[in-house]
C-alpha cells in the first residue's frame, strides 16, 4: 500500500501512484542546455513496512543505469541528471 509522488524540478510528474512490482514507463527528455533536471520521489504514505522504495531505470542509448530510491515521511529521495 505504498504510494509516492514523483517530481521533476519541483513539478508533479506522477501524483500519488501506488508502488507495485509492475513497471511504470515514463519517457523524460533532458533539455539541450547545461541545466539538468532533478527527479524527486516523495513518500505520500509509508504502507505497512517503511520506507518506500522504488527502482528508477535510466537508458541513455544502449547504456542502462539502475538507481534505487528510498523515502519516508521525513526524507525524500532525489537524483540530478545532466548532459555531458
PDB file with SEQRES, HELIX, SHEET and CRYST1 records, atoms N, CA, C and O in Angstrom:
SEQRES   1 A   84  UNK UNK UNK UNK UNK UNK UNK UNK UNK UNK UNK UNK UNK          
SEQRES   2 A   84  UNK UNK UNK UNK UNK UNK UNK UNK UNK UNK UNK UNK UNK          
SEQRES   3 A   84  UNK UNK UNK UNK UNK UNK UNK UNK UNK UNK UNK UNK UNK          
SEQRES   4 A   84  UNK UNK UNK UNK UNK UNK UNK UNK UNK UNK UNK UNK UNK          
SEQRES   5 A   84  UNK UNK UNK UNK UNK UNK UNK UNK UNK UNK UNK UNK UNK          
SEQRES   6 A   84  UNK UNK UNK UNK UNK UNK UNK UNK UNK UNK UNK UNK UNK          
SEQRES   7 A   84  UNK UNK UNK UNK UNK UNK                                      
SHEET    1 AA1 4 UNK A  11  UNK A  18  0                                        
SHEET    2 AA1 4 UNK A   3  UNK A   8 -1                                        
SHEET    3 AA1 4 UNK A  37  UNK A  45 -1                                        
SHEET    4 AA1 4 UNK A  77  UNK A  81 -1                                        
SHEET    1 AA2 2 UNK A  52  UNK A  60  0                                        
SHEET    2 AA2 2 UNK A  63  UNK A  71 -1                                        
CRYST1    1.000    1.000    1.000  90.00  90.00  90.00 P 1           1          
ATOM      1  N   UNK A   1       0.804  -1.215   0.000  1.00  0.00           N  
ATOM      2  CA  UNK A   1       0.000   0.000   0.000  1.00  0.00           C  
ATOM      3  C   UNK A   1       0.840   1.269   0.000  1.00  0.00           C  
ATOM      4  O   UNK A   1       0.357   2.330   0.394  1.00  0.00           O  
ATOM      5  N   UNK A   2       2.095   1.170  -0.439  1.00  0.00           N  
ATOM      6  CA  UNK A   2       2.944   2.359  -0.526  1.00  0.00           C  
ATOM      7  C   UNK A   2       2.505   3.211  -1.700  1.00  0.00           C  
ATOM      8  O   UNK A   2       2.172   2.690  -2.765  1.00  0.00           O  
ATOM      9  N   UNK A   3       2.503   4.526  -1.507  1.00  0.00           N  
ATOM     10  CA  UNK A   3       2.247   5.415  -2.629  1.00  0.00           C  
ATOM     11  C   UNK A   3       3.232   6.568  -2.583  1.00  0.00           C  
ATOM     12  O   UNK A   3       3.639   7.019  -1.513  1.00  0.00           O  
ATOM     13  N   UNK A   4       3.605   7.034  -3.758  1.00  0.00           N  
ATOM     14  CA  UNK A   4       4.586   8.104  -3.880  1.00  0.00           C  
ATOM     15  C   UNK A   4       4.126   9.106  -4.934  1.00  0.00           C  
ATOM     16  O   UNK A   4       3.267   8.815  -5.767  1.00  0.00           O  
ATOM     17  N   UNK A   5       4.718  10.281  -4.871  1.00  0.00           N  
ATOM     18  CA  UNK A   5       4.605  11.250  -5.947  1.00  0.00           C  
ATOM     19  C   UNK A   5       6.009  11.477  -6.477  1.00  0.00           C  
ATOM     20  O   UNK A   5       6.982  11.445  -5.723  1.00  0.00           O  
ATOM     21  N   UNK A   6       6.109  11.706  -7.780  1.00  0.00           N  
ATOM     22  CA  UNK A   6       7.402  11.934  -8.420  1.00  0.00           C  
ATOM     23  C   UNK A   6       7.372  13.321  -9.056  1.00  0.00           C  
ATOM     24  O   UNK A   6       6.417  13.694  -9.738  1.00  0.00           O  
ATOM     25  N   UNK A   7       8.444  14.070  -8.813  1.00  0.00           N  
ATOM     26  CA  UNK A   7       8.539  15.442  -9.298  1.00  0.00           C  
ATOM     27  C   UNK A   7       9.761  15.589 -10.199  1.00  0.00           C  
ATOM     28  O   UNK A   7      10.775  14.924  -9.989  1.00  0.00           O  
ATOM     29  N   UNK A   8       9.663  16.447 -11.186  1.00  0.00           N  
ATOM     30  CA  UNK A   8      10.819  16.866 -11.987  1.00  0.00           C  
ATOM     31  C   UNK A   8      10.937  18.369 -11.802  1.00  0.00           C  
ATOM     32  O   UNK A   8      10.036  19.134 -12.146  1.00  0.00           O  
ATOM     33  N   UNK A   9      12.075  18.769 -11.248  1.00  0.00           N  
ATOM     34  CA  UNK A   9      12.313  20.187 -10.948  1.00  0.00           C  
ATOM     35  C   UNK A   9      11.121  20.797 -10.203  1.00  0.00           C  
ATOM     36  O   UNK A   9      10.647  21.881 -10.542  1.00  0.00           O  
ATOM     37  N   UNK A  10      10.654  20.080  -9.189  1.00  0.00           N  
ATOM     38  CA  UNK A  10       9.567  20.506  -8.302  1.00  0.00           C  
ATOM     39  C   UNK A  10       8.200  20.600  -8.973  1.00  0.00           C  
ATOM     40  O   UNK A  10       7.277  21.182  -8.402  1.00  0.00           O  
ATOM     41  N   UNK A  11       8.052  20.044 -10.163  1.00  0.00           N  
ATOM     42  CA  UNK A  11       6.736  19.981 -10.819  1.00  0.00           C  
ATOM     43  C   UNK A  11       6.288  18.525 -10.842  1.00  0.00           C  
ATOM     44  O   UNK A  11       7.084  17.626 -11.115  1.00  0.00           O  
ATOM     45  N   UNK A  12       5.016  18.301 -10.554  1.00  0.00           N  
ATOM     46  CA  UNK A  12       4.491  16.937 -10.453  1.00  0.00           C  
ATOM     47  C   UNK A  12       4.565  16.222 -11.797  1.00  0.00           C  
ATOM     48  O   UNK A  12       4.071  16.714 -12.811  1.00  0.00           O  
ATOM     49  N   UNK A  13       5.192  15.052 -11.778  1.00  0.00           N  
ATOM     50  CA  UNK A  13       5.211  14.161 -12.946  1.00  0.00           C  
ATOM     51  C   UNK A  13       4.191  13.047 -12.731  1.00  0.00           C  
ATOM     52  O   UNK A  13       3.375  12.765 -13.608  1.00  0.00           O  
ATOM     53  N   UNK A  14       4.243  12.419 -11.563  1.00  0.00           N  
ATOM     54  CA  UNK A  14       3.311  11.354 -11.187  1.00  0.00           C  
ATOM     55  C   UNK A  14       2.756  11.680  -9.808  1.00  0.00           C  
ATOM     56  O   UNK A  14       3.522  11.922  -8.875  1.00  0.00           O  
ATOM     57  N   UNK A  15       1.445  11.688  -9.672  1.00  0.00           N  
ATOM     58  CA  UNK A  15       0.820  12.098  -8.422  1.00  0.00           C  
ATOM     59  C   UNK A  15       0.195  10.921  -7.676  1.00  0.00           C  
ATOM     60  O   UNK A  15      -0.723  10.271  -8.176  1.00  0.00           O  
ATOM     61  N   UNK A  16       0.699  10.660  -6.489  1.00  0.00           N  
ATOM     62  CA  UNK A  16       0.136   9.655  -5.574  1.00  0.00           C  
ATOM     63  C   UNK A  16      -0.093   8.309  -6.264  1.00  0.00           C  
ATOM     64  O   UNK A  16      -1.204   7.779  -6.262  1.00  0.00           O  
ATOM     65  N   UNK A  17       0.967   7.772  -6.851  1.00  0.00           N  
ATOM     66  CA  UNK A  17       0.857   6.475  -7.522  1.00  0.00           C  
ATOM     67  C   UNK A  17       1.222   5.362  -6.549  1.00  0.00           C  
ATOM     68  O   UNK A  17       2.108   5.516  -5.709  1.00  0.00           O  
ATOM     69  N   UNK A  18       0.532   4.252  -6.678  1.00  0.00           N  
ATOM     70  CA  UNK A  18       0.822   3.093  -5.832  1.00  0.00           C  
ATOM     71  C   UNK A  18       2.046   2.364  -6.375  1.00  0.00           C  
ATOM     72  O   UNK A  18       2.172   2.149  -7.581  1.00  0.00           O  
ATOM     73  N   UNK A  19       2.943   1.987  -5.472  1.00  0.00           N  
ATOM     74  CA  UNK A  19       4.102   1.196  -5.876  1.00  0.00           C  
ATOM     75  C   UNK A  19       3.686  -0.262  -5.997  1.00  0.00           C  
ATOM     76  O   UNK A  19       2.912  -0.769  -5.185  1.00  0.00           O  
ATOM     77  N   UNK A  20       4.208  -0.925  -7.017  1.00  0.00           N  
ATOM     78  CA  UNK A  20       3.902  -2.339  -7.198  1.00  0.00           C  
ATOM     79  C   UNK A  20       5.086  -2.995  -7.894  1.00  0.00           C  
ATOM     80  O   UNK A  20       6.101  -2.354  -8.166  1.00  0.00           O  
ATOM     81  N   UNK A  21       4.937  -4.277  -8.175  1.00  0.00           N  
ATOM     82  CA  UNK A  21       6.011  -4.990  -8.870  1.00  0.00           C  
ATOM     83  C   UNK A  21       5.926  -4.789 -10.388  1.00  0.00           C  
ATOM     84  O   UNK A  21       6.765  -5.308 -11.125  1.00  0.00           O  
ATOM     85  N   UNK A  22       4.937  -4.053 -10.854  1.00  0.00           N  
ATOM     86  CA  UNK A  22       4.795  -3.773 -12.284  1.00  0.00           C  
ATOM     87  C   UNK A  22       5.432  -2.431 -12.608  1.00  0.00           C  
ATOM     88  O   UNK A  22       5.193  -1.440 -11.917  1.00  0.00           O  
ATOM     89  N   UNK A  23       6.238  -2.401 -13.652  1.00  0.00           N  
ATOM     90  CA  UNK A  23       6.944  -1.186 -14.038  1.00  0.00           C  
ATOM     91  C   UNK A  23       5.993  -0.154 -14.629  1.00  0.00           C  
ATOM     92  O   UNK A  23       5.020  -0.492 -15.303  1.00  0.00           O  
ATOM     93  N   UNK A  24       6.294   1.085 -14.365  1.00  0.00           N  
ATOM     94  CA  UNK A  24       5.579   2.205 -14.965  1.00  0.00           C  
ATOM     95  C   UNK A  24       6.591   2.919 -15.845  1.00  0.00           C  
ATOM     96  O   UNK A  24       7.626   3.371 -15.355  1.00  0.00           O  
ATOM     97  N   UNK A  25       6.310   3.026 -17.127  1.00  0.00           N  
ATOM     98  CA  UNK A  25       7.256   3.610 -18.071  1.00  0.00           C  
ATOM     99  C   UNK A  25       6.906   5.064 -18.317  1.00  0.00           C  
ATOM    100  O   UNK A  25       5.759   5.402 -18.610  1.00  0.00           O  
ATOM    101  N   UNK A  26       7.915   5.924 -18.195  1.00  0.00           N  
ATOM    102  CA  UNK A  26       7.742   7.349 -18.434  1.00  0.00           C  
ATOM    103  C   UNK A  26       8.968   7.843 -19.188  1.00  0.00           C  
ATOM    104  O   UNK A  26      10.090   7.673 -18.710  1.00  0.00           O  
ATOM    105  N   UNK A  27       8.782   8.444 -20.341  1.00  0.00           N  
ATOM    106  CA  UNK A  27       9.902   8.982 -21.117  1.00  0.00           C  
ATOM    107  C   UNK A  27      10.122  10.429 -20.696  1.00  0.00           C  
ATOM    108  O   UNK A  27       9.196  11.240 -20.681  1.00  0.00           O  
ATOM    109  N   UNK A  28      11.376  10.732 -20.354  1.00  0.00           N  
ATOM    110  CA  UNK A  28      11.759  12.072 -19.933  1.00  0.00           C  
ATOM    111  C   UNK A  28      12.927  12.507 -20.809  1.00  0.00           C  
ATOM    112  O   UNK A  28      13.921  11.791 -20.930  1.00  0.00           O  
ATOM    113  N   UNK A  29      12.804  13.669 -21.410  1.00  0.00           N  
ATOM    114  CA  UNK A  29      13.875  14.194 -22.246  1.00  0.00           C  
ATOM    115  C   UNK A  29      14.634  15.274 -21.488  1.00  0.00           C  
ATOM    116  O   UNK A  29      14.030  16.160 -20.884  1.00  0.00           O  
ATOM    117  N   UNK A  30      15.964  15.195 -21.521  1.00  0.00           N  
ATOM    118  CA  UNK A  30      16.776  16.232 -20.909  1.00  0.00           C  
ATOM    119  C   UNK A  30      16.832  17.435 -21.833  1.00  0.00           C  
ATOM    120  O   UNK A  30      16.893  17.280 -23.053  1.00  0.00           O  
ATOM    121  N   UNK A  31      16.812  18.637 -21.261  1.00  0.00           N  
ATOM    122  CA  UNK A  31      16.898  19.828 -22.116  1.00  0.00           C  
ATOM    123  C   UNK A  31      18.260  19.901 -22.803  1.00  0.00           C  
ATOM    124  O   UNK A  31      19.250  19.377 -22.293  1.00  0.00           O  
ATOM    125  N   UNK A  32      18.301  20.550 -23.956  1.00  0.00           N  
ATOM    126  CA  UNK A  32      19.540  20.714 -24.718  1.00  0.00           C  
ATOM    127  C   UNK A  32      20.348  21.896 -24.191  1.00  0.00           C  
ATOM    128  O   UNK A  32      20.830  22.719 -24.969  1.00  0.00           O  
ATOM    129  N   UNK A  33      20.493  21.978 -22.887  1.00  0.00           N  
ATOM    130  CA  UNK A  33      21.258  23.044 -22.256  1.00  0.00           C  
ATOM    131  C   UNK A  33      22.169  22.411 -21.216  1.00  0.00           C  
ATOM    132  O   UNK A  33      22.150  21.197 -21.014  1.00  0.00           O  
ATOM    133  N   UNK A  34      22.965  23.243 -20.560  1.00  0.00           N  
ATOM    134  CA  UNK A  34      23.812  22.740 -19.484  1.00  0.00           C  
ATOM    135  C   UNK A  34      23.020  22.505 -18.203  1.00  0.00           C  
ATOM    136  O   UNK A  34      23.522  21.894 -17.259  1.00  0.00           O  
ATOM    137  N   UNK A  35      21.788  22.990 -18.174  1.00  0.00           N  
ATOM    138  CA  UNK A  35      20.956  22.796 -16.996  1.00  0.00           C  
ATOM    139  C   UNK A  35      20.428  21.368 -16.971  1.00  0.00           C  
ATOM    140  O   UNK A  35      20.026  20.834 -18.005  1.00  0.00           O  
ATOM    141  N   UNK A  36      20.428  20.762 -15.819  1.00  0.00           N  
ATOM    142  CA  UNK A  36      19.937  19.406 -15.683  1.00  0.00           C  
ATOM    143  C   UNK A  36      18.524  19.390 -15.130  1.00  0.00           C  
ATOM    144  O   UNK A  36      17.839  20.412 -15.084  1.00  0.00           O  
ATOM    145  N   UNK A  37      18.114  18.227 -14.720  1.00  0.00           N  
ATOM    146  CA  UNK A  37      16.820  18.078 -14.066  1.00  0.00           C  
ATOM    147  C   UNK A  37      17.030  17.309 -12.768  1.00  0.00           C  
ATOM    148  O   UNK A  37      17.964  16.517 -12.641  1.00  0.00           O  
ATOM    149  N   UNK A  38      16.156  17.553 -11.823  1.00  0.00           N  
ATOM    150  CA  UNK A  38      16.176  16.815 -10.563  1.00  0.00           C  
ATOM    151  C   UNK A  38      14.882  16.019 -10.474  1.00  0.00           C  
ATOM    152  O   UNK A  38      13.788  16.578 -10.544  1.00  0.00           O  
ATOM    153  N   UNK A  39      15.025  14.703 -10.317  1.00  0.00           N  
ATOM    154  CA  UNK A  39      13.876  13.810 -10.144  1.00  0.00           C  
ATOM    155  C   UNK A  39      13.791  13.476  -8.661  1.00  0.00           C  
ATOM    156  O   UNK A  39      14.752  12.980  -8.073  1.00  0.00           O  
ATOM    157  N   UNK A  40      12.641  13.749  -8.062  1.00  0.00           N  
ATOM    158  CA  UNK A  40      12.450  13.535  -6.628  1.00  0.00           C  
ATOM    159  C   UNK A  40      11.289  12.580  -6.389  1.00  0.00           C  
ATOM    160  O   UNK A  40      10.241  12.698  -7.024  1.00  0.00           O  
ATOM    161  N   UNK A  41      11.477  11.628  -5.469  1.00  0.00           N  
ATOM    162  CA  UNK A  41      10.399  10.729  -5.054  1.00  0.00           C  
ATOM    163  C   UNK A  41      10.014  11.083  -3.621  1.00  0.00           C  
ATOM    164  O   UNK A  41      10.854  11.065  -2.721  1.00  0.00           O  
ATOM    165  N   UNK A  42       8.747  11.402  -3.420  1.00  0.00           N  
ATOM    166  CA  UNK A  42       8.207  11.782  -2.114  1.00  0.00           C  
ATOM    167  C   UNK A  42       7.232  10.709  -1.649  1.00  0.00           C  
ATOM    168  O   UNK A  42       6.332  10.323  -2.395  1.00  0.00           O  
ATOM    169  N   UNK A  43       7.403  10.229  -0.433  1.00  0.00           N  
ATOM    170  CA  UNK A  43       6.507   9.209   0.128  1.00  0.00           C  
ATOM    171  C   UNK A  43       5.194   9.861   0.555  1.00  0.00           C  
ATOM    172  O   UNK A  43       5.181  10.679   1.475  1.00  0.00           O  
ATOM    173  N   UNK A  44       4.104   9.512  -0.095  1.00  0.00           N  
ATOM    174  CA  UNK A  44       2.777  10.007   0.292  1.00  0.00           C  
ATOM    175  C   UNK A  44       2.283   9.292   1.546  1.00  0.00           C  
ATOM    176  O   UNK A  44       1.630   9.888   2.402  1.00  0.00           O  
ATOM    177  N   UNK A  45       2.604   8.013   1.636  1.00  0.00           N  
ATOM    178  CA  UNK A  45       2.368   7.243   2.862  1.00  0.00           C  
ATOM    179  C   UNK A  45       3.456   6.178   2.920  1.00  0.00           C  
ATOM    180  O   UNK A  45       4.198   5.999   1.954  1.00  0.00           O  
ATOM    181  N   UNK A  46       3.558   5.478   4.029  1.00  0.00           N  
ATOM    182  CA  UNK A  46       4.642   4.516   4.175  1.00  0.00           C  
ATOM    183  C   UNK A  46       4.177   3.060   4.148  1.00  0.00           C  
ATOM    184  O   UNK A  46       4.970   2.149   4.385  1.00  0.00           O  
ATOM    185  N   UNK A  47       2.917   2.845   3.865  1.00  0.00           N  
ATOM    186  CA  UNK A  47       2.435   1.471   3.804  1.00  0.00           C  
ATOM    187  C   UNK A  47       2.653   0.753   5.125  1.00  0.00           C  
ATOM    188  O   UNK A  47       2.735   1.390   6.174  1.00  0.00           O  
ATOM    189  N   UNK A  48       2.748  -0.563   5.080  1.00  0.00           N  
ATOM    190  CA  UNK A  48       2.905  -1.333   6.320  1.00  0.00           C  
ATOM    191  C   UNK A  48       4.363  -1.532   6.706  1.00  0.00           C  
ATOM    192  O   UNK A  48       4.657  -1.801   7.871  1.00  0.00           O  
ATOM    193  N   UNK A  49       5.286  -1.406   5.749  1.00  0.00           N  
ATOM    194  CA  UNK A  49       6.710  -1.600   6.052  1.00  0.00           C  
ATOM    195  C   UNK A  49       7.506  -0.434   5.470  1.00  0.00           C  
ATOM    196  O   UNK A  49       7.887  -0.474   4.300  1.00  0.00           O  
ATOM    197  N   UNK A  50       7.764   0.617   6.282  1.00  0.00           N  
ATOM    198  CA  UNK A  50       8.547   1.736   5.768  1.00  0.00           C  
ATOM    199  C   UNK A  50      10.011   1.347   5.599  1.00  0.00           C  
ATOM    200  O   UNK A  50      10.441   0.377   6.224  1.00  0.00           O  
ATOM    201  N   UNK A  51      10.789   2.039   4.799  1.00  0.00           N  
ATOM    202  CA  UNK A  51      10.426   3.170   3.957  1.00  0.00           C  
ATOM    203  C   UNK A  51       9.874   2.712   2.614  1.00  0.00           C  
ATOM    204  O   UNK A  51       9.852   1.517   2.320  1.00  0.00           O  
ATOM    205  N   UNK A  52       9.430   3.664   1.804  1.00  0.00           N  
ATOM    206  CA  UNK A  52       9.016   3.362   0.429  1.00  0.00           C  
ATOM    207  C   UNK A  52      10.269   3.223  -0.426  1.00  0.00           C  
ATOM    208  O   UNK A  52      11.190   4.034  -0.330  1.00  0.00           O  
ATOM    209  N   UNK A  53      10.293   2.209  -1.246  1.00  0.00           N  
ATOM    210  CA  UNK A  53      11.446   2.014  -2.123  1.00  0.00           C  
ATOM    211  C   UNK A  53      10.964   1.847  -3.557  1.00  0.00           C  
ATOM    212  O   UNK A  53       9.861   1.360  -3.807  1.00  0.00           O  
ATOM    213  N   UNK A  54      11.797   2.254  -4.475  1.00  0.00           N  
ATOM    214  CA  UNK A  54      11.477   2.123  -5.888  1.00  0.00           C  
ATOM    215  C   UNK A  54      12.754   1.974  -6.682  1.00  0.00           C  
ATOM    216  O   UNK A  54      13.844   2.235  -6.173  1.00  0.00           O  
ATOM    217  N   UNK A  55      12.625   1.560  -7.912  1.00  0.00           N  
ATOM    218  CA  UNK A  55      13.756   1.391  -8.809  1.00  0.00           C  
ATOM    219  C   UNK A  55      13.551   2.279 -10.017  1.00  0.00           C  
ATOM    220  O   UNK A  55      12.540   2.175 -10.713  1.00  0.00           O  
ATOM    221  N   UNK A  56      14.506   3.148 -10.262  1.00  0.00           N  
ATOM    222  CA  UNK A  56      14.487   4.015 -11.431  1.00  0.00           C  
ATOM    223  C   UNK A  56      15.498   3.451 -12.425  1.00  0.00           C  
ATOM    224  O   UNK A  56      16.679   3.311 -12.105  1.00  0.00           O  
ATOM    225  N   UNK A  57      15.040   3.132 -13.614  1.00  0.00           N  
ATOM    226  CA  UNK A  57      15.935   2.626 -14.660  1.00  0.00           C  
ATOM    227  C   UNK A  57      16.058   3.699 -15.728  1.00  0.00           C  
ATOM    228  O   UNK A  57      15.070   4.111 -16.336  1.00  0.00           O  
ATOM    229  N   UNK A  58      17.272   4.139 -15.942  1.00  0.00           N  
ATOM    230  CA  UNK A  58      17.548   5.162 -16.948  1.00  0.00           C  
ATOM    231  C   UNK A  58      18.269   4.527 -18.115  1.00  0.00           C  
ATOM    232  O   UNK A  58      19.179   3.719 -17.929  1.00  0.00           O  
ATOM    233  N   UNK A  59      17.867   4.889 -19.307  1.00  0.00           N  
ATOM    234  CA  UNK A  59      18.540   4.403 -20.510  1.00  0.00           C  
ATOM    235  C   UNK A  59      19.055   5.598 -21.294  1.00  0.00           C  
ATOM    236  O   UNK A  59      18.330   6.558 -21.557  1.00  0.00           O  
ATOM    237  N   UNK A  60      20.313   5.513 -21.656  1.00  0.00           N  
ATOM    238  CA  UNK A  60      20.956   6.525 -22.490  1.00  0.00           C  
ATOM    239  C   UNK A  60      21.537   5.782 -23.678  1.00  0.00           C  
ATOM    240  O   UNK A  60      22.684   5.335 -23.654  1.00  0.00           O  
ATOM    241  N   UNK A  61      20.722   5.658 -24.723  1.00  0.00           N  
ATOM    242  CA  UNK A  61      21.125   4.822 -25.852  1.00  0.00           C  
ATOM    243  C   UNK A  61      21.176   3.374 -25.404  1.00  0.00           C  
ATOM    244  O   UNK A  61      20.164   2.822 -24.971  1.00  0.00           O  
ATOM    245  N   UNK A  62      22.328   2.761 -25.501  1.00  0.00           N  
ATOM    246  CA  UNK A  62      22.491   1.360 -25.108  1.00  0.00           C  
ATOM    247  C   UNK A  62      22.889   1.200 -23.644  1.00  0.00           C  
ATOM    248  O   UNK A  62      22.873   0.090 -23.113  1.00  0.00           O  
ATOM    249  N   UNK A  63      23.248   2.307 -22.990  1.00  0.00           N  
ATOM    250  CA  UNK A  63      23.690   2.245 -21.598  1.00  0.00           C  
ATOM    251  C   UNK A  63      22.476   2.284 -20.668  1.00  0.00           C  
ATOM    252  O   UNK A  63      21.568   3.095 -20.849  1.00  0.00           O  
ATOM    253  N   UNK A  64      22.473   1.395 -19.671  1.00  0.00           N  
ATOM    254  CA  UNK A  64      21.368   1.297 -18.724  1.00  0.00           C  
ATOM    255  C   UNK A  64      21.900   1.532 -17.310  1.00  0.00           C  
ATOM    256  O   UNK A  64      22.900   0.938 -16.906  1.00  0.00           O  
ATOM    257  N   UNK A  65      21.223   2.401 -16.568  1.00  0.00           N  
ATOM    258  CA  UNK A  65      21.575   2.696 -15.183  1.00  0.00           C  
ATOM    259  C   UNK A  65      20.397   2.316 -14.299  1.00  0.00           C  
ATOM    260  O   UNK A  65      19.249   2.582 -14.654  1.00  0.00           O  
ATOM    261  N   UNK A  66      20.666   1.695 -13.150  1.00  0.00           N  
ATOM    262  CA  UNK A  66      19.618   1.354 -12.192  1.00  0.00           C  
ATOM    263  C   UNK A  66      19.883   2.110 -10.901  1.00  0.00           C  
ATOM    264  O   UNK A  66      20.952   1.981 -10.305  1.00  0.00           O  
ATOM    265  N   UNK A  67      18.906   2.897 -10.473  1.00  0.00           N  
ATOM    266  CA  UNK A  67      19.039   3.704  -9.268  1.00  0.00           C  
ATOM    267  C   UNK A  67      17.918   3.314  -8.321  1.00  0.00           C  
ATOM    268  O   UNK A  67      16.743   3.390  -8.681  1.00  0.00           O  
ATOM    269  N   UNK A  68      18.270   2.903  -7.127  1.00  0.00           N  
ATOM    270  CA  UNK A  68      17.278   2.534  -6.113  1.00  0.00           C  
ATOM    271  C   UNK A  68      16.935   3.762  -5.270  1.00  0.00           C  
ATOM    272  O   UNK A  68      17.817   4.435  -4.737  1.00  0.00           O  
ATOM    273  N   UNK A  69      15.634   4.035  -5.162  1.00  0.00           N  
ATOM    274  CA  UNK A  69      15.134   5.154  -4.379  1.00  0.00           C  
ATOM    275  C   UNK A  69      14.586   4.631  -3.057  1.00  0.00           C  
ATOM    276  O   UNK A  69      14.049   3.526  -2.985  1.00  0.00           O  
ATOM    277  N   UNK A  70      14.729   5.431  -2.028  1.00  0.00           N  
ATOM    278  CA  UNK A  70      14.121   5.125  -0.738  1.00  0.00           C  
ATOM    279  C   UNK A  70      13.691   6.443  -0.113  1.00  0.00           C  
ATOM    280  O   UNK A  70      14.477   7.387  -0.039  1.00  0.00           O  
ATOM    281  N   UNK A  71      12.434   6.508   0.339  1.00  0.00           N  
ATOM    282  CA  UNK A  71      11.983   7.728   1.003  1.00  0.00           C  
ATOM    283  C   UNK A  71      10.966   7.378   2.080  1.00  0.00           C  
ATOM    284  O   UNK A  71      10.318   6.332   2.040  1.00  0.00           O  
ATOM    285  N   UNK A  72      10.847   8.286   3.044  1.00  0.00           N  
ATOM    286  CA  UNK A  72       9.847   8.135   4.092  1.00  0.00           C  
ATOM    287  C   UNK A  72       9.194   9.496   4.303  1.00  0.00           C  
ATOM    288  O   UNK A  72       9.417  10.415   3.516  1.00  0.00           O  
ATOM    289  N   UNK A  73       8.405   9.633   5.336  1.00  0.00           N  
ATOM    290  CA  UNK A  73       7.682  10.881   5.559  1.00  0.00           C  
ATOM    291  C   UNK A  73       8.609  12.041   5.917  1.00  0.00           C  
ATOM    292  O   UNK A  73       8.208  13.201   5.822  1.00  0.00           O  
ATOM    293  N   UNK A  74       9.848  11.742   6.329  1.00  0.00           N  
ATOM    294  CA  UNK A  74      10.781  12.791   6.726  1.00  0.00           C  
ATOM    295  C   UNK A  74      11.842  13.101   5.674  1.00  0.00           C  
ATOM    296  O   UNK A  74      12.412  14.192   5.677  1.00  0.00           O  
ATOM    297  N   UNK A  75      12.114  12.151   4.773  1.00  0.00           N  
ATOM    298  CA  UNK A  75      13.164  12.327   3.777  1.00  0.00           C  
ATOM    299  C   UNK A  75      12.677  11.874   2.414  1.00  0.00           C  
ATOM    300  O   UNK A  75      12.072  10.812   2.273  1.00  0.00           O  
ATOM    301  N   UNK A  76      12.951  12.697   1.415  1.00  0.00           N  
ATOM    302  CA  UNK A  76      12.649  12.325   0.036  1.00  0.00           C  
ATOM    303  C   UNK A  76      13.946  11.905  -0.654  1.00  0.00           C  
ATOM    304  O   UNK A  76      15.037  12.298  -0.242  1.00  0.00           O  
ATOM    305  N   UNK A  77      13.813  11.112  -1.694  1.00  0.00           N  
ATOM    306  CA  UNK A  77      14.971  10.693  -2.478  1.00  0.00           C  
ATOM    307  C   UNK A  77      15.011  11.520  -3.752  1.00  0.00           C  
ATOM    308  O   UNK A  77      13.969  11.853  -4.316  1.00  0.00           O  
ATOM    309  N   UNK A  78      16.228  11.854  -4.209  1.00  0.00           N  
ATOM    310  CA  UNK A  78      16.351  12.651  -5.427  1.00  0.00           C  
ATOM    311  C   UNK A  78      17.613  12.270  -6.182  1.00  0.00           C  
ATOM    312  O   UNK A  78      18.595  11.808  -5.601  1.00  0.00           O  
ATOM    313  N   UNK A  79      17.562  12.476  -7.492  1.00  0.00           N  
ATOM    314  CA  UNK A  79      18.726  12.273  -8.348  1.00  0.00           C  
ATOM    315  C   UNK A  79      18.762  13.423  -9.342  1.00  0.00           C  
ATOM    316  O   UNK A  79      17.723  13.839  -9.854  1.00  0.00           O  
ATOM    317  N   UNK A  80      19.959  13.938  -9.614  1.00  0.00           N  
ATOM    318  CA  UNK A  80      20.112  15.028 -10.569  1.00  0.00           C  
ATOM    319  C   UNK A  80      20.753  14.478 -11.837  1.00  0.00           C  
ATOM    320  O   UNK A  80      21.759  13.770 -11.776  1.00  0.00           O  
ATOM    321  N   UNK A  81      20.167  14.807 -12.983  1.00  0.00           N  
ATOM    322  CA  UNK A  81      20.667  14.351 -14.276  1.00  0.00           C  
ATOM    323  C   UNK A  81      21.135  15.558 -15.079  1.00  0.00           C  
ATOM    324  O   UNK A  81      20.452  16.580 -15.143  1.00  0.00           O  
ATOM    325  N   UNK A  82      22.325  15.424 -15.699  1.00  0.00           N  
ATOM    326  CA  UNK A  82      22.847  16.485 -16.549  1.00  0.00           C  
ATOM    327  C   UNK A  82      23.490  15.877 -17.780  1.00  0.00           C  
ATOM    328  O   UNK A  82      24.022  14.767 -17.739  1.00  0.00           O  
ATOM    329  N   UNK A  83      23.433  16.616 -18.872  1.00  0.00           N  
ATOM    330  CA  UNK A  83      24.129  16.200 -20.095  1.00  0.00           C  
ATOM    331  C   UNK A  83      25.615  16.413 -19.908  1.00  0.00           C  
ATOM    332  O   UNK A  83      26.043  17.320 -19.195  1.00  0.00           O  
ATOM    333  N   UNK A  84      26.399  15.563 -20.557  1.00  0.00           N  
ATOM    334  CA  UNK A  84      27.856  15.749 -20.535  1.00  0.00           C  
ATOM    335  C   UNK A  84      28.244  16.753 -21.586  1.00  0.00           C  
ATOM    336  O   UNK A  84      29.426  17.059 -21.740  1.00  0.00           O  
TER     337      UNK A  84                                                      
END                                                                             
